[in-house]
Amino acid sequence: MIYIVTKINKKYIFLLYAYSILGEVLHFINYFSKKFSYWFIALRAYSLPISIMAWIVPFTYSLSKGGNLKYGFIALIGIIILHLGSNLFDDTIDYLIAKERIKKGLTDCFNFQEGKCFCIFKNLLSIKDYIVACMVLFLSAGIIGLYFLNIYGLKLLYILIPTLLLCLSYPILGSLGLGEVIIAIIFAPLLYIGTYYVMSADFSATILILSISTGLLTVAVLHTHMLLDYKIDTKNKKITLCRICKSEKKAYYLLCVFVIGAYFNIIILCNLGYLSSVYYLTFLSLPTAYTLLNVMKIHIKNHKEEIKPTIFMGDLRELNKAEESQKNFLLKFLIVRNLLSIFTILLCISIILSRIMK
């Protein structure tokens, strides 16, 4: 009788223990799912398509020459981790500097762009969470860097060290109006030669020069965003490349240089024999480029003028999710982002066709 009761008690205790563990697991899943949505905002994960668009060109080019597929995807993971870490690090440093300025009485509030440090101000995440996440992300990116260093040796440091230094110095250099330039260097030449090297164990002059086009369009994406925020940034005395231009009109002319320069670079490479004439396929994106410049020209004259969507603007489905007051702003930003996407896809198609026709 005692044996049966003991057996029942053990079974009962085991069930209680199992339910307790299950409860903790469900609590963790619920906690994680809530935190995940917060981290998606904090990390600015919506900006990851820029990383992927930058990576896919050297990945395709290297693959067409027999590059290592596995190393290419490991490089992408490293790029994404470093990108997210840099986003979070930028917000962390800006928040700490602004908090110190308020403490010293140099300013009375946080003059941040809308959405910056959103999770901190809404008490969804703490600054301690931000700092710990930065450390984890940079450490993770470092482990991937060490993995490739073990394979290729110290030559890879010529790419890794400048990339890391630029990522860490972005908050300071960005405050001096050099943010767009820094991002262009990271996402174009450094990312291009880095991805190509870990896949092919070699450097390529062609891929380096080819990165100029997507680098210019990456700058165009950021420059357009800053141009749309010109009045807000002027009010907050934020230094950007647009504000260095002294006026919206001059900033617009610089945008024209970035966009036209991307296509001009393709012409030069084709004429010099670095690329085959099939790369002129990228010119199929010209209608979107023209639409962007025309829309931004209208924006300079009248910020509130409504723009009617056209087929040349690319995929605008995200407009349906936006609030009515934000649609005009988002439409203009989506055009330049779509231009980078279309140009990049056409560039990859050109690489594949060039390989097939060789």
PyMOL commands that set and color helices and strands:
alter all, ss='L'
color gray80, all
select helices_A, chain A and resi 2-42+45-64+69-103+118-121+127-152+154-200+205-228+230-235+241-244+248-271+277-301+311-313+317-321+324-357
alter helices_A, ss='H'
color red, helices_A
deselect
rebuild
show_as cartoon
